[in-house]
Amino acid sequence: MSFREAWSYGKQYTYVVGSEKVMGCSAGCSLYESGVIRLSEVDFQNAVTQGFEFKLIGKGGAFEGKVPAEAFQQVQSQKK
């Protein structure tokens, strides 16, 4: 999909591409992509209570997902 944009509730976030690999092609190609959505401290704190819903957009389409609040709570507990 070659994601290049990240959005959440109408706000665009910085998306940093990690890696993009073609895993194989037969009746279409399977892609492996990784990347990071950068959150400000305020956005992170909001995600601690609300989770984080997002949409990644690329030239091949889009993907919608959600990271639950519990995941951010675990990270926060390790920051202390």
Residue frames as a rotation matrix with the C-alpha (Angstrom) as fourth column:
MET 1
0.560 0.829 0.000 0.00
0.829 -0.560 0.000 0.00
0.000 0.000 -1.000 0.00
SER 2
-0.397 -0.832 0.389 3.02
0.778 -0.529 -0.338 2.28
0.487 0.168 0.857 0.48
PHE 3
0.600 0.680 -0.421 1.52
0.798 -0.466 0.383 4.31
0.064 -0.566 -0.822 3.31
ARG 4
-0.454 -0.733 0.506 2.55
0.663 -0.658 -0.357 7.95
0.595 0.174 0.785 3.42
GLU 5
-0.444 0.383 0.810 -0.15
-0.494 -0.859 0.135 9.65
0.747 -0.340 0.571 5.52
ALA 6
-0.636 0.310 -0.707 -1.65
0.700 0.617 -0.359 9.03
0.325 -0.723 -0.609 8.96
TRP 7
-0.491 0.590 0.641 -4.91
-0.396 -0.806 0.439 10.61
0.776 -0.038 0.629 10.13
SER 8
-0.631 0.422 -0.651 -7.04
0.751 0.544 -0.375 10.47
0.195 -0.725 -0.660 13.28
TYR 9
0.187 0.848 -0.496 -10.32
0.875 -0.373 -0.309 12.34
-0.447 -0.376 -0.812 13.70
GLY 10
0.888 0.264 0.377 -9.45
0.444 -0.707 -0.551 14.83
0.121 0.656 -0.745 10.96
LYS 11
0.695 -0.713 -0.091 -5.93
-0.565 -0.620 0.544 15.56
-0.445 -0.327 -0.834 12.25
GLN 12
0.784 -0.501 -0.366 -2.92
-0.066 0.520 -0.852 14.59
0.617 0.692 0.375 10.17
TYR 13
0.788 -0.569 0.236 0.03
-0.199 0.128 0.972 13.02
-0.583 -0.812 -0.013 11.99
THR 14
0.068 -0.855 -0.514 3.62
-0.997 -0.069 -0.017 12.54
-0.020 0.514 -0.857 10.92
TYR 15
0.927 0.164 0.338 4.10
-0.150 0.986 -0.067 9.04
-0.345 0.011 0.939 9.53
VAL 16
0.027 -0.982 -0.188 7.64
-0.941 -0.088 0.327 7.68
-0.337 0.168 -0.926 9.32
VAL 17
0.758 0.208 -0.619 8.18
-0.508 0.783 -0.359 4.75
0.409 0.587 0.699 6.95
GLY 18
0.395 -0.612 0.685 10.07
-0.560 0.431 0.707 1.88
-0.728 -0.663 -0.173 8.54
SER 19
-0.778 -0.614 0.130 10.36
-0.269 0.513 0.815 -0.77
-0.568 0.600 -0.564 5.82
GLU 20
0.406 0.842 -0.356 8.48
-0.762 0.097 -0.640 -1.96
-0.504 0.531 0.681 2.78
LYS 21
-0.744 -0.648 0.159 8.96
-0.482 0.687 0.544 -5.47
-0.462 0.328 -0.824 1.37
VAL 22
0.212 0.726 -0.655 7.19
-0.924 0.366 0.107 -7.61
0.317 0.582 0.748 -1.18
MET 23
-0.111 -0.211 0.971 6.76
-0.723 0.688 0.067 -10.99
-0.682 -0.695 -0.229 0.51
GLY 24
-0.787 -0.140 0.601 5.59
0.251 0.817 0.519 -12.84
-0.563 0.559 -0.608 -2.60
CYS 25
-0.305 0.694 -0.653 3.28
-0.847 -0.510 -0.147 -12.66
-0.435 0.509 0.743 -5.58
SER 26
-0.857 0.156 0.492 0.94
0.333 0.896 0.295 -15.27
-0.394 0.417 -0.819 -6.99
ALA 27
-0.084 0.885 0.459 -2.70
0.927 -0.099 0.360 -14.16
0.364 0.456 -0.812 -7.27
GLY 28
0.815 0.167 0.554 -1.64
-0.020 -0.949 0.315 -10.69
0.579 -0.268 -0.770 -6.16
CYS 29
-0.206 -0.977 -0.047 1.25
0.145 0.017 -0.989 -9.54
0.968 -0.211 0.138 -4.02
SER 30
0.732 0.294 -0.615 1.64
0.629 0.057 0.776 -9.76
0.263 -0.954 -0.144 -0.25
LEU 31
0.123 -0.664 0.738 3.34
0.000 -0.744 -0.669 -6.75
0.992 0.082 -0.091 1.23
TYR 32
0.304 -0.123 -0.945 5.03
0.949 0.125 0.289 -6.23
0.083 -0.984 0.155 4.58
GLU 33
0.021 -0.263 0.964 5.16
0.193 -0.946 -0.262 -2.62
0.981 0.192 0.031 5.73
SER 34
0.161 0.031 -0.986 6.16
0.987 -0.005 0.161 -1.04
0.000 -1.000 -0.031 9.00
GLY 35
-0.288 -0.246 0.925 6.15
0.309 -0.939 -0.154 2.53
0.906 0.241 0.347 10.20
VAL 36
-0.568 0.017 -0.823 5.57
0.813 -0.144 -0.564 4.87
-0.128 -0.989 0.068 13.10
ILE 37
0.330 0.662 0.673 2.89
0.512 -0.724 0.462 7.46
0.793 0.192 -0.578 13.78
ARG 38
-0.744 -0.657 -0.122 4.40
0.490 -0.412 -0.768 10.25
0.454 -0.631 0.629 15.86
LEU 39
0.447 0.888 -0.105 2.22
0.671 -0.256 0.696 11.53
0.591 -0.381 -0.711 18.70
SER 40
-0.200 -0.413 0.889 2.73
-0.368 -0.809 -0.459 14.64
0.908 -0.419 0.010 20.78
GLU 41
-0.974 -0.159 -0.164 2.68
0.097 0.359 -0.928 14.24
0.207 -0.920 -0.334 24.57
VAL 42
-0.530 0.847 0.047 -0.86
-0.721 -0.421 -0.550 15.67
-0.446 -0.325 0.834 24.62
ASP 43
0.136 0.567 -0.812 -2.02
-0.884 0.439 0.159 13.18
0.447 0.697 0.561 21.98
PHE 44
-0.569 -0.415 -0.710 -0.32
-0.060 0.882 -0.467 10.36
0.820 -0.223 -0.527 23.89
GLN 45
-0.968 0.212 0.132 -2.07
-0.146 -0.052 -0.988 11.34
-0.202 -0.976 0.081 27.14
ASN 46
-0.122 0.962 -0.245 -5.43
-0.965 -0.172 -0.197 11.42
-0.232 0.212 0.949 25.34
ALA 47
0.017 0.065 -0.998 -4.70
-0.602 0.798 0.042 7.95
0.799 0.599 0.053 23.95
VAL 48
-0.929 -0.370 -0.029 -4.03
-0.176 0.507 -0.844 6.69
0.327 -0.778 -0.536 27.50
THR 49
-0.640 0.746 0.185 -7.72
-0.273 0.005 -0.962 7.21
-0.719 -0.666 0.200 28.27
GLN 50
0.291 0.859 -0.420 -9.39
-0.670 -0.130 -0.731 6.94
-0.683 0.494 0.538 24.85
GLY 51
0.206 -0.313 0.927 -7.15
0.593 0.794 0.136 4.72
-0.779 0.521 0.349 22.75
PHE 52
-0.336 -0.395 -0.855 -6.05
-0.446 -0.733 0.514 5.82
-0.829 0.554 0.070 19.30
GLU 53
0.472 0.520 0.712 -8.06
0.504 0.503 -0.702 5.29
-0.723 0.690 -0.025 16.12
PHE 54
-0.230 -0.663 -0.712 -6.20
-0.373 -0.615 0.694 5.98
-0.899 0.426 -0.106 12.91
LYS 55
0.869 0.361 0.340 -6.27
0.196 0.379 -0.904 5.70
-0.455 0.852 0.258 9.15
LEU 56
-0.274 -0.957 -0.098 -3.16
0.027 -0.110 0.994 5.14
-0.961 0.270 0.056 7.05
ILE 57
0.830 0.544 -0.125 -3.34
-0.058 -0.140 -0.988 6.25
-0.555 0.827 -0.084 3.43
GLY 58
-0.330 -0.942 0.062 -1.06
-0.052 0.084 0.995 5.25
-0.942 0.325 -0.077 0.59
LYS 59
-0.523 0.072 -0.849 -1.01
-0.817 -0.327 0.475 5.03
-0.244 0.942 0.230 -3.17
GLY 60
-0.847 0.157 -0.507 -2.41
-0.120 0.874 0.471 1.49
0.517 0.460 -0.722 -3.04
GLY 61
0.108 0.950 -0.292 -5.29
0.357 0.237 0.904 2.17
0.928 -0.201 -0.313 -0.66
ALA 62
-0.152 -0.052 0.987 -6.01
-0.753 -0.641 -0.150 2.77
0.640 -0.766 0.059 3.01
PHE 63
-0.296 0.033 -0.955 -6.04
0.497 0.859 -0.124 0.88
0.816 -0.511 -0.271 6.31
GLU 64
0.178 0.408 0.896 -8.02
-0.625 -0.656 0.423 1.75
0.760 -0.635 0.138 9.44
GLY 65
-0.140 -0.268 -0.953 -7.05
0.499 0.812 -0.302 0.54
0.855 -0.518 0.019 12.89
LYS 66
0.638 0.318 0.702 -7.25
-0.445 -0.591 0.673 1.19
0.629 -0.741 -0.235 16.60
VAL 67
-0.504 -0.745 -0.438 -4.76
0.185 0.402 -0.897 0.83
0.844 -0.533 -0.065 19.42
PRO 68
0.481 0.788 -0.384 -6.59
0.545 0.073 0.835 0.29
0.686 -0.611 -0.395 22.72
ALA 69
0.623 -0.167 0.764 -6.07
-0.526 -0.812 0.252 2.61
0.578 -0.559 -0.594 25.68
GLU 70
0.946 -0.230 0.229 -4.58
-0.048 0.600 0.799 -0.31
-0.321 -0.767 0.556 27.64
ALA 71
0.499 -0.808 0.313 -1.57
0.828 0.337 -0.448 -0.41
0.256 0.483 0.837 25.31
PHE 72
0.139 -0.416 0.899 -0.80
0.033 -0.905 -0.424 3.25
0.990 0.089 -0.112 26.01
GLN 73
0.801 0.190 0.567 -1.36
-0.542 -0.170 0.823 2.67
0.253 -0.967 -0.033 29.73
GLN 74
0.845 -0.535 0.010 1.28
0.505 0.802 0.319 -0.08
-0.179 -0.265 0.948 29.68
VAL 75
0.125 -0.814 0.567 3.77
0.710 -0.325 -0.625 2.22
0.693 0.480 0.537 27.99
GLN 76
0.356 0.075 0.931 2.98
-0.351 -0.913 0.208 5.01
0.866 -0.401 -0.299 30.45
SER 77
0.982 0.038 0.186 3.57
-0.187 0.348 0.919 2.71
-0.030 -0.937 0.349 33.43
GLN 78
0.538 -0.838 0.090 7.06
0.842 0.540 -0.011 1.96
-0.039 0.082 0.996 32.08
LYS 79
0.231 -0.411 0.882 7.89
0.355 -0.809 -0.469 5.66
0.906 0.421 -0.041 31.68
LYS 80
0.813 0.204 0.545 7.73
-0.362 -0.557 0.748 6.27
0.456 -0.805 -0.379 35.45
